[in-house]
């Protein structure tokens, strides 16, 4: 029984061995460490002039917690109202 040409070519492509992986020793996973220059070190130092513009992390966290609590309260109130409405119509 003869097989169509496209089936035999498909089978040969599927059965052939995958290409070998590239040699990993030629390309290091991480780049080489380069010491920071004077400009980079100066940019990474803490600047006293910018200290007053520092983010207020504690107040941001507190506002976020209040918002989460209010959202939860609204969701609970809506689900309660839906439950009351569903039981009262029966």
C-alpha positions in Angstrom: 0.0 0.0 0.0 1.5 3.3 -1.1 1.6 6.3 1.3 1.1 9.8 0.2 4.3 11.8 -0.1 3.3 14.4 2.5 2.8 11.7 5.1 6.2 10.2 4.6 7.9 13.6 4.7 6.0 14.5 7.8 7.0 11.2 9.5 10.6 11.7 8.5 10.6 15.2 10.0 9.0 14.0 13.3 11.3 11.0 13.7 14.5 12.8 12.9 16.8 13.7 15.8 16.5 17.3 17.2 19.5 19.6 16.4 22.2 19.5 19.1 22.1 22.3 21.6 24.6 25.2 21.2 27.8 25.0 23.2 27.1 26.7 26.5 30.7 27.1 27.3 31.1 29.7 24.6 28.4 32.0 26.1 28.5 32.6 29.8 25.2 32.8 31.6 26.2 36.0 33.4 28.2 38.9 32.2 31.6 39.7 33.5 31.7 41.9 36.6 33.0 45.4 35.9 33.9 47.7 38.7 31.7 50.8 39.0 33.2 54.1 38.0 33.2 57.3 40.0 30.1 58.7 38.4 28.1 55.5 39.0 29.2 55.4 42.7 28.2 59.1 43.1 24.8 58.4 41.6 24.2 55.5 44.0 25.0 57.5 47.1 22.2 58.9 49.1 21.5 62.6 48.3 20.7 64.9 51.2 18.9 67.4 49.0 16.4 64.8 47.9 15.7 63.5 51.3 12.6 65.7 51.8 11.0 64.2 48.6 11.3 60.7 50.0 8.2 58.6 49.6 6.0 58.2 52.7 5.8 54.4 52.7 3.9 54.1 56.0 1.1 56.5 55.1 0.8 54.9 51.6 0.5 51.4 53.2 -2.1 52.7 55.7 -4.2 54.3 52.9 -4.0 51.1 50.9 -5.2 49.0 53.9 -8.1 51.4 54.5 -9.1 51.1 50.8 -8.9 47.4 50.9 -11.2 47.3 54.0 -13.7 49.7 52.4 -13.8 47.5 49.3 -14.4 44.4 51.4 -17.2 46.2 53.3 -18.9 47.2 50.0 -18.6 43.7 48.6 -20.0 42.1 51.8 -22.9 44.7 51.9 -23.8 44.0 48.2 -23.7 40.2 48.7 -25.9 40.6 51.8 -28.4 42.7 49.9 -28.5 40.1 47.1 -29.0 37.3 49.6 -31.9 39.2 51.3 -33.5 40.0 48.0 -33.2 36.3 46.8 -34.8 35.0 50.1 -37.5 37.6 50.2 -38.8 36.8 46.6 -39.2 33.1 47.3 
